[in-house]
């Protein structure tokens, strides 16, 4: 849920200038133009653009933190999430807009059904219910079955995994 929220913020809420700036850096790093960054492209990109040599260990640590889908590559959304500082992502304006993305009915809380809708569950997969329950267990602090705005903000600012 946290990763989906960051992806939404990155794609919908960042300024056009900021998106263009980040796209330019991503394209410069993406030497083969395949839309994803390999460890070697990241190492070379840092050297070319920042004048910094990254050790294999530093690159591996970065990939472990940034490669959310564990594909072995950093895609554009993962790059944006990693690049934009957490203060910007966790601003009240961005968090309110992201909360509204999940709160489809405008009730002021996010239900299990709303999580399913936004994250694309409900296509008959047996893991759907377990995934929803895991999200609720992590985020629903008062155990009422819904995620309040305060609980959402707490998740975004404190839970690991995603940023």
C-alpha positions in Angstrom: 0.0 0.0 0.0 2.8 2.4 0.8 4.6 1.7 -2.5 1.3 2.2 -4.4 0.8 5.5 -2.6 4.3 6.7 -3.5 3.8 5.7 -7.1 0.6 7.7 -7.2 2.2 10.8 -5.6 5.1 10.5 -8.1 2.9 10.2 -11.1 0.1 12.5 -10.2 1.3 15.1 -7.7 4.8 16.2 -8.5 5.2 19.4 -10.5 5.8 19.2 -14.2 9.2 20.7 -13.8 10.2 18.2 -11.2 9.0 15.3 -13.3 10.8 16.6 -16.4 14.0 17.0 -14.4 13.8 13.5 -13.0 12.9 12.0 -16.4 16.0 13.6 -17.9 18.3 12.1 -15.2 16.6 8.7 -15.6 17.1 8.7 -19.4 20.7 9.7 -19.0 21.3 6.8 -16.7 19.4 4.4 -18.9 22.1 3.8 -21.5 20.4 1.0 -23.4 17.0 2.8 -23.4 15.0 -0.2 -22.1 13.2 1.8 -19.4 14.9 0.2 -16.5 18.3 0.7 -14.7 20.7 -2.2 -14.2 23.3 -2.1 -11.4 25.9 -1.3 -14.0 23.9 1.6 -15.4 23.4 3.1 -11.9 27.2 2.8 -11.2 28.1 4.5 -14.5 25.3 7.1 -14.1 26.6 8.2 -10.7 30.1 8.5 -12.1 29.0 10.4 -15.2 26.5 12.8 -13.5 27.7 13.1 -10.0 31.4 12.4 -10.3 31.0 9.7 -7.7 32.2 6.1 -7.9 29.9 3.7 -6.2 31.2 0.4 -4.9 29.4 -2.8 -5.7 28.3 -2.9 -2.1 26.8 0.6 -2.2 24.9 -0.3 -5.5 23.6 -3.5 -4.0 22.4 -1.7 -0.8 20.6 0.8 -3.0 18.9 -1.8 -5.1 17.8 -3.7 -2.0 16.1 -0.5 -0.8 14.8 0.8 -4.1 13.9 -2.3 -6.2 10.4 -2.8 -4.7 9.3 -5.5 -7.1 12.6 -7.4 -6.7 13.1 -7.5 -10.5 16.8 -6.9 -10.4 16.3 -3.5 -12.1 15.1 -0.1 -11.0 12.1 1.0 -13.1 11.1 4.6 -13.6 8.6 4.7 -10.8 11.0 3.1 -8.3 13.6 5.7 -9.4 11.2 8.6 -8.8 10.2 7.2 -5.4 13.9 6.8 -4.4 14.9 10.3 -5.8 12.2 12.5 -4.3 12.9 13.2 -0.7 10.6 11.8 1.9 9.7 15.2 3.3 8.2 16.1 -0.1 6.3 12.8 -0.3 5.2 13.1 3.3 3.9 16.6 3.0 0.3 17.1 4.3 -0.8 18.1 0.8 0.5 15.0 -0.9 -0.7 12.7 1.9 -4.3 14.1 1.8 -4.4 13.7 -2.0 -3.1 10.1 -1.8 -5.5 9.3 1.0 -8.4 10.5 -1.2 -7.2 8.1 -3.9 -7.9 5.2 -1.6 -11.0 6.7 0.1 -13.2 6.2 -2.9 -16.5 6.8 -1.1 -15.2 9.9 0.7 -16.1 8.4 4.1 -12.9 9.6 5.8 -11.6 6.1 6.1 -10.2 3.4 3.8 -12.1 0.0 3.8 -10.8 -3.4 2.7 -12.9 -3.1 -0.5 -11.3 0.3 -1.3 -7.8 -1.2 -0.9 -8.8 -4.1 -3.2 -10.1 -1.6 -5.8 -7.0 0.6 -5.8 -4.4 -2.1 -5.6 -6.1 -4.3 -8.2 -7.1 -7.2 -6.0 -10.4 -9.0 -6.5 -9.5 -10.8 -9.8 -10.1 -14.1 -8.1 -6.6 -14.7 -6.8 -6.4 -16.7 -3.6 -3.8 -14.4 -2.1 -6.1 -11.4 -2.3 -7.8 -11.8 1.1 -4.5 -12.6 2.8 -2.8 -9.6 1.3 -5.7 -7.3 2.4 -5.6 -8.7 5.9 -1.8 -8.2 6.1 -2.2 -4.6 5.0 -5.0 -4.0 7.6 -3.0 -5.7 10.3 0.0 -3.4 9.7 -1.9 -0.2 9.2 -5.2 -0.4 11.1 -3.9 0.5 14.6 -7.2 0.6 16.4 -8.5 -2.7 14.8 -11.8 -1.3 13.5 -11.4 -2.8 10.1 -10.8 0.6 8.3 -7.8 2.8 7.9 -8.2 6.4 9.2 -6.3 9.3 7.8 -4.1 9.4 11.0 -3.4 5.7 10.6 -2.5 6.3 6.9 -0.2 9.1 7.8 1.5 7.0 10.4 2.0 4.2 7.9 3.6 6.6 5.3 5.9 8.2 7.9 7.0 5.2 9.9 6.6 1.8 8.4 9.6 0.4 6.5 9.3 -1.0 3.0 8.9 1.3 0.1 11.0 4.4 1.1 
